[in-house]
Amino acid sequence: MTNKLNIWNDTTVFPHDSFRWRGLDGSEVITHFPPTHFAQDLTADNLRRHWDEYREKLDAPTNLFIYGWGDGGGGPTREMVQTGRSASSFPGLPNGKLAFAEDFFDNLAKQSADLPVWDDELYLETHRGTLTTRADLKKKNRRAEVLYRNAEIITAFANLVGYAQNQDEINEGWKLVLLNQFHDTLPGTHVPAAIPDIERDYVKAFEIGNRVQANAIGYLAQQIAHDNADVLLFNTLGWERNELIEAPHQPGAAAIGFGNEPAVPIQHYAGQTYFRVNVPSMGWTAGKFVAESSHPTQNTATFDGHQIETERYQIHLNAQGELNQIVDKLYEREILADAARFQVFEDDPGRKFSAWDIAYHLEEYTYPVEQISPWTLKTNGPLFAVFHAAWQVLDSTIEQEMWLYADDGRMDFKTKAEWRNHCKLLKAAFPLNVRTRTAAYDLPFGHIERPTHRNTGFEQAKFEVCGHKWADLSEGDYGVAILNDCKYGYDAKENVLRISLIRSPIRPDANSDIGHHEFTYSLFPHTGGWREGQVDRAAYGLNIPSLVYQPEAQQQGASLPSTHSVLQTHAEHIIVEALKPAEDGHGLILRTFDSHGSRQKVPFETCFTLDGVAETDLLEENPVPVEHTGSQFHERFKPYEIKTHRLNF
């Protein structure tokens, strides 16, 4: 139940009051939008208007009037209760009775077959600024979600070899993270007085999560026969990944070896040591640095001040330092239709809802963004090349490192900004050489497609939309995605895909987003659509790098192999979102989902013999046994289905 889409929409009128809301996987939720504002005084006029404006009178001839004193639906007054009793039989008013909301929804569910269906997102045509306001909280939220996912998975790995950690301590931290997803905290619409409490919660949440993860990794490392390795790498994603690893600086090292494989080259930059290696699915591998390398010296890029060229890309820079042209040499594709650039807009929707809203006239006034430091080559080696540039807009500055890779099509833009101007919105715009009527956006446990045109009022209203780790424009055989590590606001109009980076409203916090920002977004060209191009995996890779651990000397009695996979799914469309100790302490809980909208039977393989497998609900209850053989079991997924399994060992 919400009334926002009926009362607050600024462009269109939502067509239903009582309906069935259908999700990506086809499941439905009984939904009711009261036709007038909540927290109304229970008067004869309000009751009559509430019934007159209700649109499902024939399909579901009952609606819900929520009353109470104060903004937000506080408790009823004595006068309201008396009015409600009197109105139940008053001539000229709709019949009414005092009851619980639960009773209303139980009755509405009985009439569900007659209700209309809304098979799409419930998009609120206002409060679009909450996707970007208070970038620091968005970043902490994303980092905390990743940390606790990793901490649970590493703890589950360790539990397999006798670690006694249960879920209680992890849950203590999870509750702090979830508390700050409250609708005025994470959106950045809280009052300044709340900031100390929010900051204290995040400090404690990160302390708990880091401690749980560190203890589990330390225990697990003692069980791994790593032959006095210099680094252990832990991959918590459900697929083997070839990944650029960032490790603490290793002076004098020239390469690193993993098991019996030939040593791979390394590259030093900014006090860190980098190398690229395959890390097993949901597992680990151990590496040892060596002082000599058999690899010839080579560079990733060439640069003449105006053009950058790598094995994959040819990039032309215009006089303003903008990426004016990008050619994908591998697929012979021109990626850009015009220069990619920063855009800064006057962002003043009115003082009342400054932190909440982005005005529809946002683009009427823009500010020039001037390059104050040209692109320079910072490092160039066998694994990557890094270029640096800086810009100024009004009193704010933006610095950026563009990372190009020898063996990866991702182009990373690692960005630092000192933001000093109020009521401004910064976007990164990419006019793409792609023709499509829809853009795809990452959402939790799936994705959503939205039109890139503005044919109707519904489409015109979606000039700023939500996405999580990626957004993509693709045509038949090629596409381009924007990935990010902590942003949530996007827009796509025709062939221009943009990501919102910073906005600085003035109410309720006069200094919201004024200060230092650090974030990364990436351009990810790919062949085929986003599924074929594995955009979802690329975005997970950006957000969840492998964990790097420097082990102590080899322990006696260590029995786990130095390279090992705990779990494999053998399916490109299945994402492992969680592997955790069960809440009741018995076994591990595996949560997966289909990210592509497929309908397939998926094999799962573990590194341990299964004593039992059961599918449960999300609360880890109501188990249904699943047939298994040794360390394997199969499960059939419907499109976008989320499945939870209890694994006993």
C-alpha positions as CSV (number, residue, x, y, z in Angstrom):
1,M,0.0,0.0,0.0
2,T,1.2,3.4,-0.9
3,N,-0.5,6.6,-1.9
4,K,2.5,8.4,-3.5
5,L,1.8,7.4,-7.1
6,N,-1.8,8.7,-6.8
7,I,-1.0,11.9,-5.0
8,W,2.5,12.9,-5.9
9,N,3.0,12.1,-9.6
10,D,3.9,15.2,-11.5
11,T,3.1,14.2,-15.1
12,T,0.6,11.4,-15.5
13,V,-2.3,9.8,-13.5
14,F,-1.7,6.2,-12.5
15,P,-4.6,4.2,-13.8
16,H,-5.5,1.9,-10.9
17,D,-6.3,2.0,-7.2
18,S,-6.6,-1.7,-6.4
19,F,-4.6,-4.1,-8.7
20,R,-2.2,-7.0,-8.9
21,W,1.4,-5.9,-9.3
22,R,3.4,-8.4,-11.3
23,G,7.1,-8.8,-11.0
24,L,9.9,-9.9,-13.4
25,D,9.4,-13.6,-12.4
26,G,5.6,-13.5,-12.9
27,S,4.8,-13.5,-9.2
28,E,2.2,-11.0,-8.0
29,V,1.5,-8.8,-5.0
30,I,-2.0,-7.5,-4.1
31,T,-1.6,-3.7,-4.1
32,H,-3.8,-0.8,-3.1
33,F,-3.4,2.9,-3.6
34,P,-5.8,4.9,-1.5
35,P,-7.3,7.6,-3.8
36,T,-6.7,10.5,-1.4
37,H,-3.8,11.5,0.9
38,F,-3.1,9.4,4.0
39,A,-3.3,11.0,7.4
40,Q,-6.6,12.7,6.5
41,D,-9.0,14.0,9.0
42,L,-11.9,11.6,9.1
43,T,-14.7,14.0,8.0
44,A,-17.8,13.5,6.0
45,D,-16.3,15.5,3.0
46,N,-13.1,13.4,3.0
47,L,-15.0,10.1,3.2
48,R,-17.3,11.1,0.3
49,R,-14.4,12.2,-1.8
50,H,-12.4,9.1,-1.0
51,W,-15.2,6.9,-2.4
52,D,-16.0,9.1,-5.3
53,E,-12.4,9.0,-6.6
54,Y,-12.0,5.3,-6.1
55,R,-11.7,3.6,-9.6
56,E,-12.1,-0.1,-8.9
57,K,-15.7,0.1,-7.5
58,L,-16.9,-2.7,-9.7
59,D,-14.0,-5.1,-9.4
60,A,-13.3,-4.6,-5.7
61,P,-16.1,-2.5,-4.0
62,T,-14.2,-1.7,-0.8
63,N,-11.3,0.7,-0.3
64,L,-9.1,1.8,2.6
65,F,-9.3,5.2,4.3
66,I,-6.2,5.6,6.5
67,Y,-6.7,8.4,9.1
68,G,-4.8,9.8,12.0
69,W,-3.4,12.9,13.5
70,G,-0.3,14.4,11.9
71,D,2.0,13.9,8.9
72,G,2.6,10.2,8.5
73,G,-0.6,8.7,9.8
74,G,-0.4,9.0,13.6
75,G,-2.9,7.7,16.0
76,P,-6.6,8.6,15.7
77,T,-8.2,11.2,17.9
78,R,-11.4,10.5,19.9
79,E,-13.3,12.8,17.5
80,M,-12.1,10.7,14.5
81,V,-13.2,7.5,16.1
82,Q,-16.7,8.9,16.9
83,T,-17.0,10.3,13.3
84,G,-16.1,6.8,11.9
85,R,-18.8,5.2,14.0
86,S,-21.4,7.8,13.0
87,A,-20.5,7.6,9.3
88,S,-21.2,3.9,9.1
89,S,-24.9,4.6,8.7
90,F,-25.1,8.2,7.8
91,P,-27.3,9.1,4.7
92,G,-25.3,10.2,1.7
93,L,-22.0,8.7,2.8
94,P,-20.4,5.4,1.7
95,N,-20.9,2.6,4.1
96,G,-17.9,2.2,6.4
97,K,-16.6,0.3,9.3
98,L,-13.5,0.6,11.6
99,A,-11.2,-2.4,10.9
100,F,-7.6,-3.4,10.6
101,A,-5.7,-2.9,7.3
102,E,-4.9,-6.7,7.4
103,D,-8.7,-7.4,7.2
104,F,-9.0,-5.2,4.2
105,F,-6.2,-6.9,2.3
106,D,-7.4,-10.3,3.2
107,N,-10.8,-9.4,1.6
108,L,-9.1,-7.8,-1.4
109,A,-7.1,-10.9,-2.0
110,K,-10.3,-12.9,-2.3
111,Q,-11.3,-10.7,-5.2
112,S,-7.8,-10.8,-6.9
113,A,-9.1,-12.6,-10.0
114,D,-11.2,-9.6,-10.9
115,L,-8.4,-7.0,-10.3
116,P,-6.4,-5.4,-13.1
117,V,-2.7,-6.2,-13.5
118,W,0.2,-3.8,-13.6
119,D,3.2,-5.6,-15.1
120,D,6.0,-3.0,-14.8
121,E,7.8,-0.9,-12.3
122,L,5.8,1.5,-10.0
123,Y,7.7,4.6,-11.0
124,L,7.2,7.6,-8.8
125,E,7.1,10.8,-10.9
126,T,8.9,12.9,-8.4
127,H,11.7,12.6,-5.8
128,R,14.1,11.6,-8.6
129,G,17.0,13.4,-6.9
130,T,17.0,10.8,-4.1
131,L,18.9,8.4,-6.4
132,T,22.0,10.7,-6.3
133,T,21.7,13.0,-3.2
134,R,24.3,12.3,-0.5
135,A,26.7,10.3,-2.6
136,D,28.8,9.4,0.5
137,L,25.9,7.4,1.9
138,K,25.2,5.6,-1.4
139,K,28.9,4.6,-1.5
140,K,28.9,3.4,2.1
141,N,25.8,1.4,1.4
142,R,27.2,-0.3,-1.7
143,R,30.5,-1.0,0.1
144,A,28.7,-2.4,3.1
145,E,26.5,-4.7,1.0
146,V,29.6,-6.1,-0.7
147,L,31.5,-6.4,2.6
148,Y,28.7,-8.4,4.3
149,R,28.2,-10.6,1.2
150,N,32.0,-11.4,1.2
151,A,32.1,-11.9,5.0
152,E,29.2,-14.4,4.8
153,I,30.8,-16.3,1.9
154,I,34.3,-16.5,3.5
155,T,32.7,-17.6,6.8
156,A,30.8,-20.3,4.9
157,F,34.1,-21.5,3.3
158,A,35.7,-21.7,6.7
159,N,32.8,-23.5,8.3
160,L,33.4,-26.4,5.9
161,V,36.7,-27.1,7.7
162,G,35.6,-26.7,11.2
163,Y,35.3,-22.9,11.8
164,A,32.7,-22.2,14.5
165,Q,31.5,-18.8,13.5
166,N,27.7,-18.5,13.3
167,Q,25.4,-15.9,11.8
168,D,24.7,-13.9,15.0
169,E,27.6,-11.4,14.8
170,I,27.1,-10.9,11.0
171,N,23.4,-10.2,11.6
172,E,24.3,-7.5,14.2
173,G,26.1,-5.6,11.5
174,W,23.5,-6.3,8.8
175,K,20.9,-4.7,11.0
176,L,22.9,-1.5,11.1
177,V,23.3,-1.5,7.3
178,L,19.6,-2.2,6.8
179,L,18.5,0.4,9.3
180,N,20.3,3.1,7.2
181,Q,18.3,2.0,4.2
182,F,15.4,3.8,5.8
183,H,13.5,6.1,3.4
184,D,15.0,9.3,4.6
185,T,18.6,8.1,5.3
186,L,19.9,6.3,2.2
187,P,18.0,8.8,-0.1
188,G,19.9,11.6,1.6
189,T,16.7,13.5,2.7
190,H,17.4,13.3,6.4
191,V,18.0,16.4,8.6
192,P,21.6,17.3,9.5
193,A,21.0,16.3,13.2
194,A,20.8,12.6,12.0
195,I,24.3,12.6,10.5
196,P,26.3,11.6,13.7
197,D,24.0,8.6,14.3
198,I,24.3,7.5,10.7
199,E,28.0,7.9,10.7
200,R,28.3,6.0,14.0
201,D,26.2,3.1,12.6
202,Y,28.3,2.8,9.5
203,V,31.6,2.9,11.5
204,K,30.3,0.0,13.7
205,A,28.9,-1.9,10.7
206,F,32.2,-1.8,8.9
207,E,34.1,-2.7,12.0
208,I,32.0,-5.8,12.6
209,G,32.0,-6.8,8.9
210,N,35.8,-6.4,8.5
211,R,36.5,-8.3,11.8
212,V,34.2,-11.2,10.8
213,Q,35.8,-11.4,7.3
214,A,39.4,-11.1,8.6
215,N,38.9,-13.8,11.3
216,A,37.4,-16.2,8.8
217,I,40.1,-15.6,6.2
218,G,42.8,-16.0,8.8
219,Y,41.4,-19.3,9.9
220,L,40.9,-20.5,6.3
221,A,44.4,-19.6,5.3
222,Q,45.8,-21.8,8.1
223,Q,44.0,-24.8,6.5
224,I,45.4,-24.1,2.9
225,A,48.6,-25.8,1.9
226,H,50.0,-22.8,0.2
227,D,53.7,-23.6,0.3
228,N,54.6,-20.2,1.9
229,A,52.8,-18.2,-0.7
230,D,53.1,-14.4,-0.8
231,V,49.4,-13.9,-1.5
232,L,46.1,-15.8,-1.3
233,L,43.3,-14.6,-3.5
234,F,39.7,-15.4,-2.6
235,N,37.0,-15.1,-5.3
236,T,33.4,-14.9,-3.9
237,L,31.7,-14.8,-7.3
238,G,30.1,-17.9,-8.8
239,W,32.4,-18.1,-11.8
240,E,36.1,-18.4,-12.6
241,R,37.4,-15.0,-13.3
242,N,40.4,-13.7,-15.1
243,E,41.0,-10.6,-13.1
244,L,43.5,-7.7,-12.6
245,I,44.6,-8.0,-9.0
246,E,45.7,-5.1,-6.9
247,A,48.1,-6.2,-4.1
248,P,50.4,-4.5,-1.6
249,H,53.6,-3.2,-3.2
250,Q,56.3,-5.9,-3.8
251,P,59.6,-4.1,-4.5
252,G,62.0,-6.2,-6.6
253,A,59.3,-8.5,-7.9
254,A,59.0,-9.0,-11.7
255,A,56.4,-11.8,-12.0
256,I,54.2,-14.0,-9.9
257,G,53.6,-17.8,-10.2
258,F,50.5,-19.8,-9.3
259,G,50.9,-23.5,-8.8
260,N,52.5,-25.2,-11.8
261,E,51.4,-22.5,-14.2
262,P,54.0,-20.2,-15.8
263,A,54.7,-17.0,-13.9
264,V,52.6,-14.0,-15.1
265,P,54.0,-10.5,-15.5
266,I,53.4,-7.8,-12.9
267,Q,53.2,-4.0,-13.1
268,H,53.9,-1.5,-10.3
269,Y,51.9,1.7,-10.0
270,A,51.1,4.2,-7.2
271,G,52.6,2.1,-4.5
272,Q,50.7,-1.1,-5.5
273,T,51.6,-4.2,-7.4
274,Y,49.2,-5.5,-10.1
275,F,48.9,-8.8,-12.0
276,R,46.3,-10.7,-13.9
277,V,45.4,-14.3,-13.1
278,N,42.5,-16.8,-13.2
279,V,40.8,-17.3,-9.8
280,P,38.5,-20.3,-9.4
281,S,34.8,-19.9,-8.9
282,M,33.8,-19.4,-5.3
283,G,37.3,-20.4,-4.3
284,W,41.0,-19.4,-3.9
285,T,44.4,-19.6,-5.4
286,A,47.9,-19.0,-3.9
287,G,50.7,-17.1,-5.6
288,K,54.4,-16.5,-5.1
289,F,56.4,-13.5,-6.4
290,V,59.6,-14.0,-8.3
291,A,62.5,-11.6,-9.1
292,E,62.8,-12.5,-12.8
293,S,60.4,-12.6,-15.6
294,S,60.5,-14.4,-19.0
295,H,58.0,-12.1,-20.5
296,P,59.3,-9.4,-22.9
297,T,58.8,-5.8,-22.0
298,Q,55.8,-4.3,-23.7
299,N,53.3,-1.5,-23.2
300,T,49.5,-1.5,-23.3
301,A,49.1,1.8,-25.2
302,T,50.7,4.4,-27.4
303,F,49.9,8.1,-27.0
304,D,50.9,11.2,-29.1
305,G,48.9,13.8,-27.1
306,H,45.8,13.6,-29.3
307,Q,45.3,9.9,-29.9
308,I,45.5,6.8,-27.7
309,E,45.8,3.3,-29.2
310,T,45.7,-0.1,-27.6
311,E,45.3,-3.6,-29.0
312,R,41.5,-3.1,-28.6
313,Y,40.8,0.6,-29.0
314,Q,41.7,3.7,-30.9
315,I,40.7,6.9,-29.0
316,H,40.8,10.4,-30.3
317,L,40.8,13.4,-28.0
318,N,39.4,16.8,-29.2
319,A,40.7,20.2,-28.3
320,Q,38.6,20.3,-25.1
321,G,40.1,17.0,-23.9
322,E,36.9,15.1,-24.5
323,L,36.8,11.6,-25.9
324,N,35.7,12.5,-29.3
325,Q,36.0,9.1,-31.0
326,I,36.4,5.5,-29.8
327,V,36.9,2.8,-32.4
328,D,36.6,-0.8,-31.3
329,K,39.2,-2.4,-33.5
330,L,38.3,-6.0,-32.6
331,Y,34.7,-5.6,-33.8
332,E,35.3,-2.7,-36.3
333,R,32.8,-0.5,-34.6
334,E,32.6,3.2,-34.0
335,I,31.4,3.5,-30.4
336,L,30.6,7.2,-30.0
337,A,28.2,9.3,-32.2
338,D,29.5,12.5,-30.6
339,A,32.0,13.5,-27.9
340,A,31.7,11.9,-24.4
341,R,31.7,14.8,-21.9
342,F,30.8,16.0,-18.4
343,Q,27.6,18.0,-18.1
344,V,26.7,20.3,-15.2
345,F,23.1,21.7,-14.8
346,E,21.4,24.2,-12.6
347,D,19.6,21.9,-10.2
348,D,17.1,23.9,-8.2
349,P,13.7,22.2,-8.0
350,G,12.5,24.7,-5.3
351,R,13.7,25.0,-1.8
352,K,11.0,22.7,-0.2
353,F,12.1,19.5,-1.9
354,S,15.7,20.4,-2.8
355,A,17.2,17.0,-1.7
356,W,14.2,15.1,-3.1
357,D,13.5,16.4,-6.6
358,I,15.1,17.0,-10.0
359,A,13.0,19.6,-11.9
360,Y,11.7,18.7,-15.3
361,H,13.4,21.9,-16.7
362,L,16.8,20.7,-15.5
363,E,18.6,21.2,-18.8
364,E,17.5,24.7,-19.4
365,Y,20.7,26.1,-17.9
366,T,24.1,24.5,-18.1
367,Y,27.6,25.4,-17.0
368,P,30.7,25.1,-19.1
369,V,33.2,22.4,-17.9
370,E,36.8,23.5,-18.8
371,Q,39.8,21.2,-18.9
372,I,42.5,22.6,-16.7
373,S,45.0,19.8,-17.0
374,P,45.4,17.9,-20.3
375,W,45.5,14.1,-20.7
376,T,49.0,12.8,-19.7
377,L,50.3,9.3,-19.6
378,K,50.9,8.3,-15.9
379,T,52.0,4.7,-16.4
380,N,52.3,2.2,-19.3
381,G,53.1,-1.4,-19.0
382,P,52.2,-5.0,-20.0
383,L,48.9,-5.0,-18.1
384,F,47.4,-1.5,-18.3
385,A,48.0,2.2,-19.1
386,V,46.7,5.1,-17.0
387,F,46.0,8.6,-18.3
388,H,45.2,11.6,-16.1
389,A,43.3,14.8,-16.7
390,A,41.5,17.5,-14.7
391,W,38.6,19.9,-15.2
392,Q,37.0,22.9,-13.5
393,V,33.4,24.0,-13.4
394,L,32.6,27.2,-11.3
395,D,34.4,26.6,-8.0
396,S,34.5,22.8,-8.3
397,T,37.3,20.6,-9.7
398,I,37.3,17.1,-11.2
399,E,40.3,14.8,-11.6
400,Q,40.2,11.6,-13.5
401,E,42.4,8.6,-14.2
402,M,41.4,6.6,-17.3
403,W,42.5,3.0,-17.1
404,L,42.9,1.0,-20.3
405,Y,43.7,-2.7,-20.2
406,A,45.7,-5.0,-22.3
407,D,43.4,-8.0,-21.8
408,D,40.0,-6.4,-20.8
409,G,37.6,-4.4,-22.9
410,R,36.5,-2.4,-19.8
411,M,37.5,1.3,-19.7
412,D,37.6,2.6,-16.1
413,F,37.2,6.2,-15.1
414,K,38.5,6.6,-11.6
415,T,37.3,10.0,-10.5
416,K,38.0,12.4,-7.6
417,A,36.0,15.6,-7.3
418,E,36.2,18.6,-4.9
419,W,32.6,19.9,-5.2
420,R,32.1,23.4,-4.0
421,N,28.9,24.6,-5.6
422,H,25.3,24.3,-4.4
423,C,22.3,23.3,-6.5
424,K,24.3,21.7,-9.3
425,L,24.0,18.3,-10.9
426,L,27.0,16.6,-12.6
427,K,26.5,13.9,-15.2
428,A,28.7,11.9,-17.5
429,A,27.2,11.7,-21.0
430,F,28.0,9.1,-23.7
431,P,26.3,9.7,-27.1
432,L,26.6,6.2,-28.4
433,N,26.6,4.9,-32.0
434,V,23.7,2.5,-31.1
435,R,20.1,2.4,-32.3
436,T,17.6,0.9,-29.9
437,R,14.2,1.8,-28.5
438,T,15.0,0.4,-25.0
439,A,17.7,0.7,-22.4
440,A,18.4,-2.1,-19.8
441,Y,19.2,-1.3,-16.2
442,D,20.4,-3.5,-13.4
443,L,18.0,-4.0,-10.5
444,P,18.3,-6.3,-7.4
445,F,17.8,-9.9,-8.7
446,G,17.1,-8.9,-12.3
447,H,17.0,-6.0,-14.7
448,I,14.4,-3.7,-16.2
449,E,14.0,-2.3,-19.7
450,R,12.8,1.2,-20.3
451,P,12.1,3.1,-23.5
452,T,14.7,5.5,-24.8
453,H,12.0,7.6,-26.6
454,R,9.5,10.1,-25.1
455,N,6.4,9.2,-27.0
456,T,3.9,9.2,-24.1
457,G,3.5,11.1,-20.8
458,F,4.7,8.0,-18.9
459,E,8.0,8.0,-20.9
460,Q,8.4,11.8,-20.7
461,A,8.2,11.5,-16.9
462,K,11.1,9.1,-16.7
463,F,13.8,11.6,-17.4
464,E,15.8,10.3,-14.4
465,V,15.6,6.6,-13.4
466,C,17.0,4.1,-11.0
467,G,19.6,1.5,-11.8
468,H,22.2,-0.3,-9.7
469,K,25.5,-1.6,-11.0
470,W,25.0,-1.1,-14.8
471,A,22.9,0.4,-17.6
472,D,23.1,-0.7,-21.2
473,L,22.2,0.3,-24.8
474,S,22.4,-2.5,-27.3
475,E,21.3,-3.2,-30.8
476,G,21.3,-6.5,-32.6
477,D,25.0,-7.4,-32.5
478,Y,26.7,-4.8,-30.4
479,G,26.2,-2.7,-27.3
480,V,27.7,-0.4,-24.7
481,A,27.2,-0.4,-21.0
482,I,28.1,2.0,-18.2
483,L,29.1,0.3,-15.0
484,N,29.6,1.9,-11.6
485,D,30.8,1.2,-8.1
486,C,28.4,3.4,-6.1
487,K,25.8,5.3,-8.2
488,Y,22.1,4.8,-8.8
489,G,20.8,7.6,-11.1
490,Y,20.7,7.3,-14.9
491,D,18.9,8.5,-18.0
492,A,18.8,7.3,-21.6
493,K,17.3,9.4,-24.3
494,E,17.5,8.1,-27.9
495,N,21.2,7.2,-28.2
496,V,22.6,9.1,-25.3
497,L,23.3,7.2,-22.1
498,R,24.1,9.3,-19.0
499,I,25.0,8.5,-15.3
500,S,24.4,11.0,-12.5
501,L,27.5,11.5,-10.4
502,I,27.0,14.4,-7.9
503,R,24.1,16.7,-7.0
504,S,24.3,19.3,-4.2
505,P,20.9,20.3,-2.8
506,I,20.4,22.8,0.0
507,R,17.5,21.4,2.0
508,P,17.3,19.9,4.5
509,D,21.1,20.0,4.6
510,A,22.5,23.3,3.4
511,N,25.9,21.6,2.6
512,S,24.8,18.2,1.2
513,D,27.5,16.7,-1.1
514,I,29.8,19.7,-0.7
515,G,33.3,18.3,-0.3
516,H,35.4,15.4,-1.5
517,H,34.1,12.6,-3.7
518,E,35.7,9.4,-5.1
519,F,34.0,6.9,-7.4
520,T,34.6,4.8,-10.5
521,Y,32.4,4.4,-13.5
522,S,33.3,2.3,-16.6
523,L,32.5,2.2,-20.3
524,F,32.1,-1.4,-21.3
525,P,31.6,-2.1,-25.1
526,H,30.6,-5.6,-25.9
527,T,29.4,-7.8,-28.8
528,G,25.8,-8.9,-28.9
529,G,23.2,-7.7,-26.3
530,W,24.0,-7.3,-22.6
531,R,23.4,-11.0,-21.9
532,E,25.8,-12.1,-24.6
533,G,28.3,-9.5,-23.6
534,Q,28.1,-10.6,-19.9
535,V,27.5,-7.0,-18.7
536,D,26.1,-8.3,-15.4
537,R,29.3,-10.3,-14.7
538,A,31.5,-7.3,-15.7
539,A,29.6,-5.1,-13.2
540,Y,29.9,-7.7,-10.4
541,G,33.6,-7.8,-11.2
542,L,34.0,-4.1,-10.8
543,N,32.1,-4.0,-7.5
544,I,33.4,-7.2,-6.0
545,P,37.1,-7.7,-6.6
546,S,38.8,-10.8,-5.3
547,L,40.1,-10.5,-1.7
548,V,43.9,-10.3,-1.3
549,Y,45.4,-11.9,1.8
550,Q,49.1,-12.1,2.8
551,P,49.3,-15.4,4.7
552,E,51.7,-16.2,7.5
553,A,54.2,-19.0,7.2
554,Q,52.9,-22.4,6.2
555,Q,51.0,-24.1,9.0
556,Q,51.6,-27.8,9.8
557,G,48.8,-30.1,8.9
558,A,47.2,-27.8,6.3
559,S,45.1,-30.0,4.0
560,L,43.2,-27.8,1.6
561,P,44.8,-27.4,-1.9
562,S,46.4,-24.2,-2.9
563,T,44.0,-23.7,-5.7
564,H,40.4,-24.7,-5.0
565,S,36.8,-24.1,-6.0
566,V,34.1,-24.5,-3.3
567,L,31.1,-24.1,-5.6
568,Q,30.4,-24.0,-9.3
569,T,27.2,-23.3,-11.1
570,H,28.2,-24.2,-14.7
571,A,25.6,-21.6,-16.0
572,E,26.3,-18.1,-17.3
573,H,22.9,-16.8,-16.3
574,I,22.9,-17.9,-12.7
575,I,24.2,-15.5,-10.1
576,V,25.3,-16.7,-6.6
577,E,24.1,-13.8,-4.4
578,A,24.7,-15.5,-1.0
579,L,26.4,-18.5,0.6
580,K,26.1,-18.2,4.3
581,P,25.8,-20.1,7.6
582,A,22.2,-21.1,8.2
583,E,20.3,-19.0,10.8
584,D,19.7,-22.1,12.9
585,G,23.3,-23.2,12.7
586,H,22.7,-26.3,10.6
587,G,24.4,-26.3,7.2
588,L,24.9,-23.6,4.6
589,I,22.3,-21.5,2.8
590,L,22.9,-20.9,-0.9
591,R,20.8,-18.2,-2.6
592,T,20.9,-17.9,-6.4
593,F,18.8,-16.3,-9.1
594,D,18.4,-16.3,-12.9
595,S,19.6,-13.0,-14.2
596,H,18.8,-13.5,-17.9
597,G,15.2,-14.5,-17.9
598,S,16.0,-18.2,-18.9
599,R,14.1,-21.4,-18.2
600,Q,16.8,-24.1,-17.7
601,K,17.9,-27.0,-15.5
602,V,21.1,-25.9,-13.9
603,P,23.8,-28.2,-12.4
604,F,25.6,-27.3,-9.1
605,E,28.8,-28.8,-8.0
606,T,30.4,-28.4,-4.6
607,C,33.8,-29.4,-3.3
608,F,32.3,-31.4,-0.4
609,T,30.0,-34.5,-0.2
610,L,26.4,-33.4,0.3
611,D,24.5,-35.1,3.1
612,G,21.3,-33.4,2.0
613,V,19.9,-30.6,-0.2
614,A,16.6,-28.9,0.3
615,E,14.9,-26.0,-1.3
616,T,13.5,-23.5,1.3
617,D,11.8,-20.2,1.3
618,L,13.7,-17.0,1.9
619,L,13.3,-17.4,5.6
620,E,15.2,-20.7,5.4
621,E,12.0,-22.6,6.3
622,N,9.6,-25.1,4.8
623,P,12.3,-27.4,3.2
624,V,11.5,-29.5,0.2
625,P,14.2,-32.2,-0.4
626,V,16.2,-32.0,-3.7
627,E,17.7,-35.1,-5.2
628,H,21.5,-35.1,-5.1
629,T,24.4,-37.4,-6.0
630,G,27.7,-37.1,-4.1
631,S,28.7,-33.4,-4.4
632,Q,26.2,-32.5,-7.1
633,F,22.6,-31.5,-7.5
634,H,20.4,-30.0,-10.3
635,E,17.7,-27.4,-10.1
636,R,15.3,-26.0,-12.7
637,F,14.9,-22.3,-12.8
638,K,12.1,-20.2,-14.2
639,P,12.9,-16.8,-15.6
640,Y,14.3,-14.4,-13.0
641,E,13.5,-16.9,-10.2
642,I,15.2,-16.6,-6.8
643,K,16.0,-19.9,-5.2
644,T,17.2,-20.7,-1.7
645,H,18.8,-24.1,-0.8
646,R,20.0,-25.5,2.4
647,L,23.2,-27.6,1.9
648,N,24.1,-30.1,4.6
649,F,27.6,-31.6,4.7
